Amino acid sequence: MSTINLSQSHSMGTSGARTAVEKVADQLKQKLGADYHWEDDTLKFDGGGASGTIDVQPEEVRVEIELGMLLSAMKGTVKKQAQGYLDQYLK
């Protein structure tokens, strides 16, 4: 298994960032079939060969993704795509 850790600064506040992270989670669901749920300000997802958390802070979002065996071989691609979603939605 392989782990990806990312962080992204934002100026959206917690509520705005949660809305943006929900859009990222919808992308995960469409691309990977991952299910997700919220626990306080942390979104937890699992499915499609990956699991992890997206922790929403007032000025930063932290992402941790655990890749299964199959996706571990594509770690660089997955990391780049995840960073792209953060850049797109957390402006």
N, C-alpha and C positions, 0 to 999 in steps of 0.2 A: 504494500500500500504506500501511497505517496500523499504528501500534504502540500497544499497551496495556502499561503497566507498573504492577504492583500489589505491595504487600508487606503481610504480616500477621504480627504478633507472636504468639507462642504460648509455652506452658509445658509442652509435651508431650515435649521432648527430640527428638533426631534420629529415633530409631526410631518413636516415636509419631506424629511429624509425617509420616514417610514413609508410614505406614499410612493416615493421613488423606488425604494427597496421592494415594495410590492410588485412594481413593474418588472424589476429584475427577476423576482421569483416567478412571475408569469412566464418570462422567457425560459427559465429553467424547466418549468413544467412543460412548455411546448417542445423544447429541444431534447430534454432528457426523460420526460415523463416523471419528474420528481414531485413528490407531494411535499407540502410545507404547512407549517403552523407557527403562530406567534406565541412566545412566552415572554411577557413583559415587552421590552424593546429589542428582543432577539428573535429573529426569524430562524427556524430550524427546518432544514430540508433533507430529504432522503429519497433516493431512487435513481434509476438509470445509471448505476455504477458509481454514484457519488453521494456523499452526505456531508453535512456541515452546518455552519451557523453564519448569520449575518447580524452583527451586533451594531445597533444604531445608537450612537452617542450624539450629544448636542452639536458637535462640530466635526465629527469623524464617523465613518462607517468602517468596521473591521470585518473581514471575511476570512473564514477558515473552511477549506474544502478538503475532505478526505476522499481520495480517488481509489476506486477498486482496481483490481488487477488489470482489467482491460484498458481503462482510461489512464492508468499510470504511464502507459507507453506514449500517451499523447499529452503529457503534463504541460509542455510548453504551449501547445495549441489551446488547451483548456484555460490556462492562466491568461493568455492573451485575450481570449474571448471574454472571460470574466472581467478583466480590467477594462475592456471596451464597453461592457454594460455599465460599469461604475462610471466611466467617463461620460457616457451618453446620458445617464439618468440623474447623476449627482453633480450637475453644473452649478 
